[in-house]
Amino acid sequence: MARGATAGVTTSRSEKVRRRQETILSLLRRGGYQSIHSLTETLDVSIATMRRDLTDLEEEGLVVRTHGGVFPLSDRSTSHEPTLDDKRRKMVAEKLAIGALAAKLVSPGETVIIDSGSTTWHVADQLKAIHPLTVASNDLRILWDLANTPGLTLIATSGVVRSHVFALLGAQTIEFLDGLNVNWTFLGADAIDPDRGITNVNIEEAAVKRAMIRAARKTAVVADHTKFGATTFSVVCDLNEVDFVLTDNGLGREMSDRVRETGVQLLVPEDL
């Protein structure tokens, strides 16, 4: 088989796996707990194939496996939150592409707020090439990484450190943000659903995110495709309260259409 044909087969198989895993997630979100046996019968696949799919989904933080079955993580616990290091190890290529996409929206001389998070860290990294630029952030790791960037004015928000996510939060953070007027806010999200909007595990973080939205002329939410179709504990805002949603090419057509129906502008790397 020629190289091009081999690549085509590989791509086709990868797309088939992705579609099957999206179907699994859809079944779990509608019905909650499912046994592995029932999933294999519904999707007409082998036990080995189903176990591989569930392993992939568990590694992405989307499901919790039990003996003989599986729960959707968002339904089992809307307050579960992985550490920042765990988040950084997942969907790295997708987050890198989202970061590059976000940087294309920003022009030299503008002012930017960067929310805390693993995807927003990639946004910050890509913004290093744009100068002059003024950046404010509540993420200690982002602040550290940007500290020596030429042509960049860096501002740390006030607040109390939430240690395992390295974020500055609280009333002081909100008060600080309410005193800003910026061109862009790049907002992270724990979950995005067209009906329930943008949600976050932590109430304090959700309040800070709302302040970031208020401070910006335009807000872009940055999230890889695994964050869609789920909800977590605290509501940040409806999707139509932000201007852009930036994600990777893995978001399916049905979810893409549902997001666009809310009125927000959805962008993926191939759009710019």
FIBA-283560 format. One record per residue: y, z, x of N, C-alpha, C in turn. Coordinates in Angstrom, 3 decimals. Atoms other than C-alpha are relative to their C-alpha. Last residue first. Example, Ala and Ser with C-alpha at 12.3 -4.5 7.8 and 13.67 -1.06 7.14 Angstrom:
{{-1.190; -0.060; -0.820}; {-1.060; 7.140; 13.670}; {1.090; 0.730; -0.770}};
{{-1.190; 0.000; 0.890}; {-4.500; 7.800; 12.300}; {1.200; 0.000; 0.900}};
END
This chain:
{{-1.181; 0.096; -0.847}; {31.582; 10.793; -7.386}; {-0.351; -0.542; 1.374}};
{{-1.210; 0.362; 0.760}; {29.123; 10.503; -10.304}; {1.229; -0.209; 0.875}};
{{-0.151; 1.452; 0.052}; {25.957; 10.364; -8.164}; {1.263; -0.446; -0.724}};
{{-0.412; 0.637; -1.251}; {26.320; 14.020; -7.235}; {0.230; -1.506; -0.064}};
{{1.109; -0.116; -0.946}; {26.240; 15.264; -10.852}; {0.356; -0.816; 1.232}};
{{0.042; 0.861; -1.183}; {29.226; 15.910; -13.108}; {-1.240; 0.300; 0.829}};
{{1.161; -0.251; -0.849}; {29.375; 17.261; -16.667}; {-0.003; -0.995; 1.148}};
{{0.332; 1.157; -0.811}; {32.808; 17.258; -18.336}; {-1.118; 0.371; 0.969}};
{{-0.236; -0.189; -1.422}; {32.916; 19.915; -21.047}; {-0.408; -1.261; 0.755}};
{{-1.337; 0.442; -0.372}; {33.228; 18.863; -24.679}; {0.329; 0.187; 1.461}};
{{-0.909; -1.143; 0.131}; {30.256; 20.842; -26.024}; {1.437; -0.379; 0.349}};
{{-0.410; -0.135; 1.404}; {28.386; 17.558; -26.593}; {0.938; 1.183; -0.220}};
{{-1.155; 0.868; 0.232}; {28.358; 17.044; -22.828}; {0.516; 0.111; -1.428}};
{{-1.153; -0.568; -0.711}; {26.058; 20.051; -22.395}; {1.248; -0.824; -0.281}};
{{-0.419; -1.202; 0.729}; {23.665; 18.820; -25.081}; {1.223; 0.657; 0.658}};
{{-0.679; 0.421; 1.231}; {23.511; 15.354; -23.522}; {0.520; 1.214; -0.779}};
{{-1.282; 0.610; -0.375}; {22.721; 16.771; -20.094}; {0.798; -0.390; -1.234}};
{{-0.923; -1.089; -0.282}; {20.034; 19.007; -21.627}; {1.372; -0.537; 0.392}};
{{-0.249; -0.743; 1.240}; {18.304; 16.002; -23.212}; {0.997; 1.130; 0.227}};
{{-0.940; 0.714; 0.868}; {18.733; 13.836; -20.122}; {0.332; 0.790; -1.256}};
{{0.546; 1.035; 0.873}; {17.085; 16.294; -17.751}; {1.034; -0.594; -0.934}};
{{-0.199; -0.353; 1.402}; {18.956; 18.176; -15.032}; {-0.467; -1.144; -0.893}};
{{1.227; -0.416; 0.656}; {17.388; 17.427; -11.660}; {0.141; 0.367; -1.462}};
{{0.590; 1.106; 0.751}; {20.308; 15.360; -10.358}; {-1.285; 0.385; -0.739}};
{{0.723; 0.986; -0.801}; {22.265; 18.434; -9.324}; {-0.650; -1.045; -0.902}};
{{1.393; -0.328; -0.238}; {24.954; 20.402; -11.169}; {-0.663; -1.096; 0.823}};
{{0.548; 0.764; -1.117}; {28.706; 20.579; -11.621}; {-1.433; 0.447; 0.246}};
{{1.263; -0.595; -0.417}; {30.094; 21.715; -14.980}; {-0.590; -0.916; 1.062}};
{{1.090; 0.773; -0.598}; {33.751; 20.896; -15.450}; {-1.243; 0.867; 0.153}};
{{-0.309; 1.431; -0.040}; {36.744; 22.018; -17.505}; {-1.164; -0.859; 0.473}};
{{-0.163; 0.472; -1.377}; {35.869; 25.531; -18.648}; {0.169; -1.516; -0.034}};
{{-1.104; -0.744; -0.599}; {36.424; 27.119; -22.071}; {0.171; -0.305; 1.485}};
{{-1.249; 0.745; 0.193}; {34.285; 24.434; -23.744}; {1.229; 0.749; 0.509}};
{{-0.117; 1.113; -0.935}; {31.209; 26.004; -22.174}; {1.315; -0.753; -0.157}};
{{0.620; 1.216; 0.513}; {31.746; 29.258; -24.032}; {0.198; -1.130; 1.000}};
{{-0.843; 0.833; 0.867}; {32.650; 32.276; -21.946}; {-0.841; -1.116; -0.586}};
{{-1.236; 0.279; -0.734}; {31.307; 35.027; -19.675}; {0.959; -0.781; -0.889}};
{{-0.649; 1.298; 0.227}; {28.648; 36.507; -21.963}; {1.284; -0.097; 0.826}};
{{-1.426; -0.092; 0.333}; {26.655; 39.417; -20.524}; {0.631; -1.386; -0.115}};
{{-0.486; -1.135; 0.778}; {22.866; 39.861; -20.532}; {1.434; -0.130; -0.506}};
{{0.155; -1.329; -0.569}; {21.340; 36.545; -19.509}; {0.889; 0.982; -0.763}};
{{-1.115; -0.929; 0.199}; {20.748; 33.222; -21.206}; {-0.304; 1.310; 0.714}};
{{0.330; -1.417; -0.028}; {18.591; 30.198; -20.370}; {1.244; 0.818; -0.324}};
{{0.940; -0.283; 1.070}; {18.678; 26.461; -21.089}; {-0.431; 1.451; -0.058}};
{{-0.343; 0.505; 1.330}; {20.278; 25.638; -17.764}; {-1.100; 0.319; -1.020}};
{{-0.791; -0.999; 0.724}; {20.050; 27.752; -14.593}; {0.243; -0.383; -1.464}};
{{0.887; -1.054; 0.503}; {17.183; 25.679; -13.156}; {0.753; 1.060; -0.799}};
{{0.555; 0.316; 1.323}; {19.496; 22.636; -12.949}; {-0.908; 1.097; -0.561}};
{{1.102; 0.961; -0.072}; {21.613; 24.030; -10.120}; {-0.714; -0.078; -1.351}};
{{1.313; -0.593; 0.250}; {24.904; 25.724; -10.959}; {-1.078; -1.066; 0.104}};
{{0.968; 0.631; -0.906}; {28.595; 25.193; -10.179}; {-1.341; 0.700; -0.161}};
{{1.181; -0.840; -0.154}; {31.109; 25.896; -12.950}; {-1.007; -0.748; 0.863}};
{{1.259; 0.734; -0.114}; {34.401; 24.082; -12.432}; {-1.133; 1.003; 0.215}};
{{1.174; -0.767; -0.424}; {37.635; 25.645; -13.635}; {-1.225; -0.895; -0.002}};
{{1.286; 0.623; 0.325}; {40.992; 23.891; -13.835}; {-1.128; 0.860; 0.562}};
{{-0.322; 1.150; 0.847}; {44.524; 25.298; -13.967}; {-1.274; -0.700; -0.452}};
{{0.093; 1.366; -0.497}; {43.117; 28.539; -12.645}; {0.479; -1.038; -1.006}};
{{-0.913; 0.236; -1.120}; {43.983; 32.235; -13.018}; {0.110; -1.471; 0.387}};
{{-1.396; -0.121; 0.432}; {42.472; 32.643; -16.490}; {0.975; -0.401; 1.103}};
{{-0.288; 1.132; 0.886}; {39.111; 31.314; -15.268}; {1.466; 0.022; -0.425}};
{{-0.089; 1.190; -0.852}; {39.075; 33.788; -12.388}; {0.326; -1.240; -0.815}};
{{-1.309; -0.053; -0.659}; {39.833; 36.622; -14.811}; {0.206; -1.205; 0.913}};
{{-0.993; 0.368; 1.016}; {36.846; 35.569; -16.929}; {1.414; 0.037; 0.582}};
{{0.056; 1.445; 0.197}; {34.673; 35.621; -13.802}; {1.029; -0.457; -1.038}};
{{-0.702; 0.610; -1.129}; {35.799; 39.160; -13.023}; {0.029; -1.515; -0.144}};
{{-1.427; -0.254; 0.200}; {34.750; 40.310; -16.503}; {0.838; -0.615; 1.112}};
{{-0.445; 0.866; 1.090}; {31.333; 38.663; -16.108}; {1.498; 0.167; -0.244}};
{{-0.188; 1.349; -0.535}; {30.874; 40.341; -12.731}; {0.518; -0.943; -1.072}};
{{-1.187; -0.013; -0.852}; {31.459; 43.756; -14.270}; {0.282; -1.388; 0.580}};
{{-1.200; -0.017; 0.834}; {28.972; 43.055; -17.062}; {1.267; -0.066; 0.848}};
{{-0.797; -1.201; -0.186}; {26.163; 42.056; -14.650}; {1.311; -0.066; -0.797}};
{{0.792; -1.217; 0.096}; {23.446; 39.580; -15.598}; {0.883; 1.239; -0.059}};
{{0.207; -0.637; -1.299}; {25.779; 36.680; -16.295}; {-0.754; 1.311; -0.196}};
{{0.311; -1.425; 0.035}; {26.193; 34.212; -19.131}; {-0.327; 0.517; 1.389}};
{{0.278; -0.464; -1.355}; {27.849; 30.837; -19.573}; {-0.229; 1.500; -0.065}};
{{-1.025; 0.071; -1.030}; {27.664; 29.453; -23.111}; {-0.483; 0.452; 1.368}};
{{-0.426; -1.357; -0.350}; {25.342; 30.622; -25.891}; {1.030; 0.036; 1.119}};
{{-0.344; -0.784; 1.183}; {24.913; 27.226; -27.584}; {0.577; 1.369; 0.350}};
{{-1.031; 0.670; 0.808}; {25.036; 24.848; -24.610}; {0.448; 0.809; -1.214}};
{{0.640; 0.525; 1.195}; {23.164; 27.359; -22.431}; {1.072; -0.648; -0.874}};
{{-0.876; 0.860; 0.798}; {24.070; 28.235; -18.868}; {-0.796; -0.546; -1.177}};
{{0.668; 0.821; 1.010}; {22.575; 31.063; -16.820}; {1.035; -0.789; -0.790}};
{{1.418; -0.365; 0.009}; {23.347; 33.171; -13.751}; {-0.779; -0.856; -0.989}};
{{0.557; -0.388; 1.300}; {26.626; 31.338; -13.252}; {-1.461; 0.382; 0.169}};
{{1.449; -0.038; 0.050}; {28.956; 30.677; -10.313}; {-0.475; 0.432; -1.374}};
{{0.648; -1.144; 0.621}; {32.585; 29.679; -10.771}; {-1.520; -0.120; 0.093}};
{{1.402; 0.421; -0.031}; {34.723; 27.402; -8.668}; {-0.843; 1.222; -0.339}};
{{0.996; -1.056; -0.142}; {38.310; 28.107; -9.691}; {-1.373; -0.648; -0.002}};
{{1.417; 0.067; 0.341}; {40.863; 25.428; -8.973}; {-0.663; 1.373; 0.057}};
{{0.409; 1.311; 0.490}; {44.605; 24.818; -8.829}; {-1.426; 0.008; -0.547}};
{{0.613; 0.897; -0.976}; {45.633; 28.447; -8.555}; {-0.352; -1.338; -0.643}};
{{0.022; 1.300; 0.674}; {47.947; 30.903; -10.297}; {-0.505; -1.013; 1.011}};
{{0.084; 1.291; -0.690}; {47.323; 34.489; -9.187}; {0.142; -1.170; -0.964}};
{{-1.271; 0.303; -0.647}; {48.446; 37.915; -10.452}; {0.028; -1.332; 0.713}};
{{-0.983; 0.271; 1.052}; {45.589; 38.184; -12.956}; {1.389; -0.272; 0.579}};
{{0.162; 1.378; 0.466}; {43.233; 37.860; -9.985}; {1.014; -0.362; -1.072}};
{{-0.397; 0.900; -1.081}; {44.526; 41.076; -8.402}; {-0.050; -1.457; -0.477}};
{{-1.457; -0.090; -0.107}; {44.303; 43.001; -11.682}; {0.532; -0.951; 1.073}};
{{-0.565; 0.703; 1.150}; {40.738; 41.763; -12.181}; {1.526; 0.006; 0.058}};
{{0.254; 1.433; -0.184}; {39.713; 42.824; -8.687}; {0.643; -0.812; -1.117}};
{{-0.936; 0.462; -1.030}; {41.373; 46.230; -9.096}; {-0.161; -1.494; 0.252}};
{{-1.334; 0.150; 0.580}; {39.541; 46.772; -12.400}; {1.007; -0.512; 1.019}};
{{-0.683; -1.136; 0.590}; {36.135; 46.196; -10.828}; {1.395; -0.307; -0.489}};
{{-0.072; -0.038; 1.455}; {34.308; 43.869; -8.475}; {0.863; 1.160; -0.465}};
{{-1.039; -0.965; 0.358}; {34.111; 42.752; -4.848}; {0.228; -0.068; -1.498}};
{{-1.128; 0.434; 0.820}; {30.804; 40.956; -4.230}; {0.962; 1.152; -0.235}};
{{-1.155; 0.132; -0.887}; {28.251; 41.402; -1.429}; {1.249; -0.490; -0.741}};
{{-0.492; 1.364; 0.197}; {25.313; 40.761; -3.824}; {1.284; -0.256; 0.785}};
{{1.088; 0.950; -0.234}; {23.271; 43.773; -2.670}; {0.390; -1.448; -0.316}};
{{0.588; 0.203; -1.319}; {26.367; 45.908; -2.104}; {-1.016; -1.129; 0.087}};
{{1.349; -0.081; 0.585}; {28.612; 45.643; -5.123}; {-0.954; -0.468; 1.085}};
{{1.101; 0.862; -0.425}; {31.787; 46.286; -3.130}; {-1.269; 0.299; -0.800}};
{{1.080; -0.823; -0.528}; {34.706; 47.830; -5.007}; {-1.185; -0.890; 0.305}};
{{1.181; -0.362; 0.769}; {37.789; 45.721; -5.543}; {-0.980; 0.869; 0.740}};
{{0.268; -1.431; -0.034}; {40.707; 43.834; -4.076}; {-1.324; 0.275; -0.702}};
{{-0.412; -0.760; 1.172}; {40.526; 40.098; -3.583}; {-0.193; 1.492; 0.265}};
{{1.063; -0.819; 0.582}; {40.323; 38.665; -0.090}; {0.538; 0.731; -1.221}};
{{-0.437; -1.206; 0.709}; {42.723; 35.846; 0.756}; {-1.216; 0.704; -0.579}};
{{1.094; -0.682; 0.689}; {42.113; 33.104; 3.323}; {0.489; 1.325; -0.584}};
{{-0.534; -1.329; 0.287}; {44.734; 30.595; 4.430}; {-0.995; 0.708; -0.901}};
{{0.356; -0.648; 1.256}; {42.829; 27.654; 5.902}; {0.650; 1.376; -0.081}};
{{-0.729; 0.586; 1.117}; {44.141; 25.224; 8.501}; {-0.272; 0.641; -1.335}};
{{-1.367; 0.472; -0.258}; {41.489; 26.159; 11.056}; {0.627; -0.593; -1.261}};
{{-0.171; 1.422; 0.314}; {38.443; 28.043; 9.692}; {1.445; -0.428; 0.230}};
{{-0.536; 0.699; -1.179}; {37.919; 31.357; 11.506}; {0.239; -1.485; -0.250}};
{{-1.068; -0.739; -0.680}; {37.511; 33.601; 8.440}; {0.639; -0.759; 1.165}};
{{-1.218; 0.812; -0.036}; {35.583; 31.114; 6.282}; {1.068; 0.557; 0.936}};
{{0.305; 1.354; -0.488}; {32.112; 32.533; 6.957}; {1.249; -0.864; 0.129}};
{{0.408; -0.055; -1.407}; {33.303; 36.128; 6.656}; {-0.200; -1.402; 0.568}};
{{-1.189; -0.350; -0.779}; {35.145; 35.492; 3.397}; {-0.314; 0.024; 1.491}};
{{-0.850; 1.182; -0.017}; {32.097; 33.722; 1.974}; {1.245; 0.261; 0.835}};
{{0.647; 0.946; -0.923}; {29.924; 36.647; 2.986}; {0.787; -1.303; 0.078}};
{{-0.197; -0.410; -1.387}; {32.331; 39.156; 1.428}; {-0.628; -0.969; 0.991}};
{{1.316; -0.007; -0.640}; {32.501; 37.320; -1.913}; {0.171; 0.299; 1.490}};
{{0.479; -1.377; 0.096}; {35.620; 38.153; -3.957}; {-1.376; 0.164; 0.636}};
{{1.389; -0.232; 0.406}; {37.350; 34.947; -2.918}; {-0.278; 1.496; -0.095}};
{{0.207; -1.410; 0.320}; {40.803; 33.459; -2.458}; {-1.439; 0.170; -0.469}};
{{1.214; -0.404; 0.711}; {41.249; 30.119; -0.681}; {0.013; 1.509; -0.215}};
{{-0.053; -1.440; 0.225}; {44.445; 28.384; 0.440}; {-1.179; 0.395; -0.887}};
{{0.602; -0.467; 1.235}; {43.987; 24.925; 1.944}; {0.166; 1.518; -0.080}};
{{-0.059; -1.443; 0.250}; {45.605; 22.856; 4.665}; {-0.573; 0.352; -1.361}};
{{-1.100; -0.871; -0.425}; {43.117; 21.461; 5.201}; {1.318; -0.775; -0.046}};
{{-1.242; 0.340; 0.699}; {39.832; 20.187; 3.791}; {1.099; 0.958; 0.447}};
{{-0.517; 1.271; -0.508}; {36.793; 20.176; 6.118}; {1.335; -0.392; -0.626}};
{{-0.508; -0.192; -1.361}; {36.060; 23.872; 5.538}; {0.647; -1.271; 0.552}};
{{-1.468; 0.007; 0.013}; {35.755; 23.122; 1.808}; {0.601; 0.190; 1.391}};
{{-0.479; 1.384; 0.046}; {32.094; 22.174; 2.261}; {1.525; -0.082; 0.022}};
{{0.340; 0.651; -1.263}; {31.166; 25.696; 3.369}; {0.531; -1.429; 0.054}};
{{-0.906; -0.493; -1.043}; {33.020; 27.232; 0.457}; {-0.258; -0.705; 1.327}};
{{-1.329; 0.564; 0.284}; {31.138; 25.064; -2.039}; {0.963; 0.393; 1.106}};
{{0.059; 1.394; -0.459}; {27.860; 26.012; -0.336}; {1.315; -0.725; -0.303}};
{{-0.027; -0.049; -1.469}; {28.738; 29.696; -0.774}; {-0.034; -1.413; 0.577}};
{{-1.407; 0.027; -0.406}; {29.537; 28.893; -4.415}; {0.153; 0.128; 1.514}};
{{-0.468; 1.379; 0.156}; {25.867; 28.042; -4.864}; {1.466; -0.114; 0.413}};
{{0.651; 0.854; -0.990}; {24.719; 31.366; -3.387}; {0.440; -1.455; -0.109}};
{{1.274; 0.622; 0.356}; {27.172; 33.551; -5.261}; {-0.545; -0.906; 1.073}};
{{1.124; -0.410; -0.827}; {30.629; 35.096; -5.403}; {-1.270; -0.714; -0.447}};
{{0.774; -1.113; 0.526}; {33.423; 33.121; -7.041}; {-1.117; 0.384; 0.975}};
{{1.439; 0.214; -0.099}; {35.692; 30.840; -5.050}; {-0.713; 1.278; -0.422}};
{{0.771; -1.241; 0.091}; {39.344; 30.703; -6.058}; {-1.477; -0.364; 0.067}};
{{1.347; -0.047; 0.564}; {41.265; 27.665; -4.801}; {-0.487; 1.447; -0.072}};
{{0.423; -1.390; -0.023}; {44.816; 26.648; -3.933}; {-1.281; 0.151; -0.807}};
{{0.258; -0.688; 1.262}; {45.718; 23.072; -3.083}; {-0.427; 1.452; 0.237}};
{{-1.180; -0.669; 0.514}; {47.384; 21.715; 0.049}; {-0.223; 0.778; -1.284}};
{{-0.738; -0.839; -0.949}; {44.663; 19.210; 0.861}; {1.250; 0.589; -0.634}};
{{-0.896; 0.743; -0.892}; {42.853; 17.918; -2.252}; {0.684; 0.951; 0.972}};
{{-1.106; -0.763; -0.569}; {39.827; 19.385; -4.054}; {0.803; -0.851; 0.975}};
{{-1.020; -0.228; 1.023}; {37.516; 17.492; -6.408}; {1.275; 0.604; 0.564}};
{{-0.652; 1.266; 0.313}; {35.413; 15.987; -3.615}; {1.098; 0.159; -1.058}};
{{-1.044; 0.256; -0.998}; {34.653; 19.511; -2.376}; {0.748; -1.299; -0.275}};
{{-1.178; -0.817; 0.297}; {32.779; 20.248; -5.602}; {1.149; -0.304; 0.950}};
{{-0.638; 0.552; 1.197}; {30.379; 17.355; -5.067}; {1.279; 0.761; -0.329}};
{{-0.670; 1.226; -0.424}; {29.602; 18.495; -1.519}; {0.733; -0.654; -1.167}};
{{-1.139; -0.371; -0.830}; {28.828; 21.977; -2.805}; {0.797; -1.204; 0.446}};
{{-1.035; -0.482; 0.916}; {26.621; 20.567; -5.569}; {1.248; 0.396; 0.772}};
{{-0.568; 1.172; 0.682}; {24.639; 18.559; -3.007}; {1.115; 0.401; -0.957}};
{{-0.781; 0.733; -1.000}; {24.138; 21.665; -0.848}; {0.674; -1.215; -0.636}};
{{-1.265; -0.725; -0.147}; {23.055; 23.614; -3.922}; {0.904; -0.667; 1.034}};
{{-0.795; 0.212; 1.212}; {20.409; 21.001; -4.723}; {1.368; 0.676; 0.125}};
{{-0.499; 1.378; -0.021}; {19.098; 20.964; -1.162}; {0.904; -0.279; -1.199}};
{{-1.001; 0.160; -1.058}; {18.861; 24.771; -1.118}; {0.586; -1.409; 0.002}};
{{-0.758; 1.190; 0.390}; {17.103; 25.193; -4.470}; {1.093; -0.339; 1.017}};
{{0.484; 0.878; 1.061}; {15.985; 28.720; -3.546}; {0.947; -1.174; -0.237}};
{{1.205; 0.699; -0.438}; {16.405; 30.607; -0.261}; {-0.481; -1.026; -1.018}};
{{-0.328; 0.992; -1.030}; {20.014; 31.540; -1.005}; {-1.209; -0.803; 0.451}};
{{-0.664; 1.155; 0.603}; {19.051; 33.230; -4.267}; {0.245; -1.097; 1.030}};
{{0.998; 0.721; 0.802}; {16.549; 35.521; -2.555}; {0.611; -1.262; -0.593}};
{{0.886; 0.685; -0.946}; {19.170; 36.446; 0.055}; {-1.084; -0.782; -0.730}};
{{-0.690; 1.189; -0.482}; {21.655; 37.198; -2.730}; {-0.873; -0.772; 0.990}};
{{-1.007; -0.259; -1.019}; {19.175; 39.578; -4.338}; {0.652; -1.307; 0.437}};
{{0.498; 0.030; -1.374}; {17.420; 38.643; -7.560}; {1.114; 0.316; 0.984}};
{{-0.867; 0.699; -0.938}; {18.847; 39.819; -10.887}; {-0.605; 0.016; 1.391}};
{{0.600; 0.185; -1.324}; {16.861; 40.853; -13.940}; {0.942; -0.794; 0.895}};
{{-0.768; -0.713; -1.016}; {19.126; 41.963; -16.801}; {-0.600; -0.124; 1.390}};
{{-1.275; 0.695; -0.199}; {18.001; 39.436; -19.404}; {0.854; 0.691; 1.045}};
{{-1.054; -0.913; -0.431}; {14.486; 40.756; -19.001}; {1.270; -0.779; 0.265}};
{{0.614; -1.271; -0.377}; {11.345; 39.288; -20.539}; {1.081; 1.005; 0.393}};
{{0.383; -0.710; 1.210}; {13.210; 36.514; -22.372}; {-0.576; 1.377; 0.318}};
{{-1.205; -0.299; 0.764}; {15.118; 35.261; -19.303}; {-0.317; 0.743; -1.297}};
{{-0.723; -1.129; -0.572}; {11.965; 35.589; -17.189}; {1.214; 0.382; -0.830}};
{{-1.268; 0.535; -0.504}; {9.865; 33.409; -19.456}; {0.841; 1.159; 0.491}};
{{-1.189; -0.252; 0.806}; {6.532; 35.261; -19.630}; {1.156; -0.832; 0.538}};
{{-1.318; 0.122; -0.633}; {3.189; 34.040; -18.264}; {1.089; 0.302; -1.020}};
{{-1.103; 0.547; 0.778}; {-0.518; 34.426; -18.900}; {1.311; 0.008; 0.752}};
{{0.392; 0.905; 1.078}; {-3.992; 35.252; -17.707}; {1.138; -0.613; -0.778}};
{{1.412; 0.382; -0.018}; {-3.075; 38.302; -15.642}; {-0.320; -0.862; -1.221}};
{{0.846; -1.169; 0.200}; {0.714; 38.227; -15.598}; {-1.448; -0.461; 0.065}};
{{1.418; 0.196; 0.296}; {3.162; 35.672; -14.275}; {-0.695; 1.344; -0.169}};
{{0.769; -1.114; -0.568}; {6.921; 36.160; -14.546}; {-1.453; -0.193; -0.420}};
{{1.071; -0.592; 0.790}; {8.982; 33.013; -15.094}; {-0.574; 1.209; 0.732}};
{{-0.126; 0.387; 1.405}; {12.235; 31.360; -13.980}; {-1.058; 0.622; -0.900}};
{{-0.532; -1.119; 0.767}; {12.795; 32.930; -10.564}; {0.118; -0.261; -1.488}};
{{-1.383; 0.307; 0.368}; {12.410; 29.656; -8.663}; {0.627; 1.113; -0.842}};
{{-0.774; -0.021; -1.243}; {9.272; 31.035; -6.988}; {1.474; -0.313; -0.247}};
{{-0.192; -1.406; -0.371}; {7.903; 31.798; -10.464}; {0.830; 0.118; 1.271}};
{{-0.997; -0.577; 0.902}; {8.490; 28.218; -11.568}; {0.264; 1.471; 0.321}};
{{-1.318; 0.595; -0.293}; {6.665; 26.803; -8.539}; {1.095; 0.674; -0.842}};
{{-0.402; -0.539; -1.303}; {3.750; 29.223; -9.014}; {1.379; -0.521; 0.382}};
{{-0.501; -1.354; 0.244}; {3.629; 28.298; -12.695}; {0.409; 0.691; 1.295}};
{{-1.294; 0.080; 0.691}; {3.352; 24.615; -11.832}; {0.603; 1.393; -0.201}};
{{-0.990; 0.498; -0.968}; {0.610; 25.248; -9.267}; {1.388; -0.058; -0.638}};
{{-0.297; -1.098; -0.925}; {-1.300; 27.407; -11.767}; {1.022; -0.423; 1.054}};
{{-0.868; -0.959; 0.668}; {-1.016; 24.687; -14.401}; {0.370; 1.148; 0.928}};
{{-1.327; 0.598; 0.118}; {-2.408; 22.070; -12.023}; {0.978; 0.979; -0.637}};
{{-0.583; 0.045; -1.350}; {-5.353; 24.312; -11.106}; {1.412; -0.572; -0.029}};
{{-0.444; -1.358; -0.338}; {-6.090; 25.100; -14.772}; {0.692; 0.008; 1.356}};
{{1.013; -0.921; -0.499}; {-6.276; 21.367; -15.461}; {0.606; 1.376; 0.257}};
{{0.124; 0.005; -1.458}; {-3.807; 19.468; -17.615}; {-1.051; 1.021; 0.400}};
{{1.164; 0.799; -0.397}; {-3.657; 18.520; -21.304}; {-0.073; -0.173; 1.524}};
{{-0.477; 1.039; -0.908}; {-0.125; 19.884; -21.858}; {-1.118; -0.900; 0.511}};
{{-1.162; 0.680; 0.574}; {-1.035; 21.908; -24.946}; {0.445; -1.170; 0.856}};
{{0.425; 0.795; 1.151}; {-4.530; 22.763; -23.696}; {1.160; -0.806; -0.571}};
{{0.802; 1.126; -0.516}; {-3.292; 23.849; -20.253}; {-0.477; -0.891; -1.147}};
{{-0.879; 0.976; -0.645}; {-0.551; 25.936; -21.880}; {-0.782; -1.203; 0.516}};
{{-0.702; 0.743; 1.043}; {-2.976; 27.666; -24.240}; {0.925; -1.058; 0.591}};
{{0.938; 0.860; 0.737}; {-5.312; 28.608; -21.383}; {0.724; -0.833; -1.056}};
{{0.205; 1.205; -0.826}; {-2.446; 29.893; -19.220}; {-0.925; -0.963; -0.730}};
{{1.146; -0.101; -0.899}; {-1.558; 32.273; -22.029}; {-0.125; -1.287; 0.801}};
{{1.038; 1.001; 0.233}; {1.950; 32.085; -23.411}; {-1.161; 0.283; 0.955}};
{{1.230; -0.033; -0.793}; {4.567; 34.825; -23.783}; {-0.966; -1.119; -0.412}};
{{0.240; -1.194; -0.796}; {7.851; 33.849; -25.431}; {-1.285; -0.129; 0.799}};
{{1.052; -0.873; 0.505}; {7.608; 31.169; -28.110}; {-0.234; 1.272; 0.768}};
{{0.116; 0.015; 1.460}; {10.735; 29.045; -27.841}; {-0.972; 1.068; -0.502}};
{{-1.254; -0.494; 0.573}; {11.667; 29.958; -24.298}; {-0.039; 0.012; -1.520}};
{{-0.136; -1.436; -0.223}; {8.071; 29.652; -23.139}; {1.252; 0.557; -0.654}};
{{0.993; -0.691; 0.821}; {7.553; 26.223; -24.696}; {0.135; 1.516; 0.118}};
{{-0.421; 0.146; 1.390}; {10.803; 24.929; -23.179}; {-0.958; 0.724; -0.943}};
{{-1.113; -0.920; 0.232}; {9.871; 26.320; -19.775}; {0.470; -0.052; -1.445}};
{{0.534; -1.365; -0.052}; {6.504; 24.558; -19.885}; {1.102; 1.002; -0.311}};
{{0.696; -0.203; 1.272}; {8.177; 21.313; -20.967}; {-0.579; 1.410; -0.078}};
{{-1.040; -0.197; 1.008}; {10.601; 21.567; -18.033}; {-0.614; 0.232; -1.375}};
{{-0.486; -1.369; -0.164}; {7.580; 22.041; -15.762}; {1.134; 0.302; -0.968}};
{{1.014; -0.918; 0.519}; {5.979; 18.879; -17.134}; {0.480; 1.450; 0.092}};
{{-0.020; 0.070; 1.469}; {9.176; 16.885; -16.637}; {-1.006; 0.974; -0.610}};
{{-1.224; -0.622; 0.489}; {9.462; 18.076; -13.031}; {0.048; 0.003; -1.523}};
{{0.129; -1.454; -0.163}; {5.817; 17.279; -12.299}; {1.227; 0.706; -0.568}};
{{0.979; -0.438; 0.996}; {6.193; 13.760; -13.720}; {-0.178; 1.511; 0.051}};
{{-0.685; 0.005; 1.296}; {9.380; 13.194; -11.715}; {-0.929; 0.497; -1.094}};
{{-0.952; -1.111; -0.023}; {7.571; 14.212; -8.530}; {0.727; 0.112; -1.332}};
{{0.763; -1.243; 0.148}; {4.679; 11.902; -9.355}; {0.920; 1.199; -0.058}};
{{0.506; -0.049; 1.360}; {7.038; 8.964; -9.943}; {-0.772; 1.292; -0.247}};
{{-1.112; -0.339; 0.877}; {8.912; 9.688; -6.717}; {-0.465; 0.157; -1.437}};
{{-0.362; -1.399; -0.257}; {5.644; 9.739; -4.772}; {1.115; 0.460; -0.920}};
{{1.041; -0.828; 0.595}; {4.478; 6.492; -6.404}; {0.336; 1.475; 0.155}};
{{-0.148; 0.074; 1.443}; {7.779; 4.793; -5.596}; {-1.011; 0.868; -0.722}};
{{-1.154; -0.822; 0.372}; {7.687; 6.012; -2.022}; {0.179; 0.019; -1.507}};
{{0.398; -1.404; -0.171}; {4.179; 4.578; -1.642}; {1.117; 0.926; -0.414}};
{{0.856; -0.329; 1.123}; {5.323; 1.246; -3.098}; {-0.437; 1.455; 0.057}};
{{-0.829; -0.094; 1.198}; {8.222; 1.099; -0.658}; {-0.818; 0.383; -1.216}};
{{-0.772; -1.244; -0.024}; {5.903; 1.894; 2.271}; {0.814; 0.163; -1.271}};
{{-1.235; 0.074; -0.771}; {3.479; -0.875; 1.324}; {0.764; 1.304; -0.099}};
{{-1.199; 0.000; 0.843}; {0.000; 0.000; 0.000}; {1.246; 0.000; 0.877}};
END
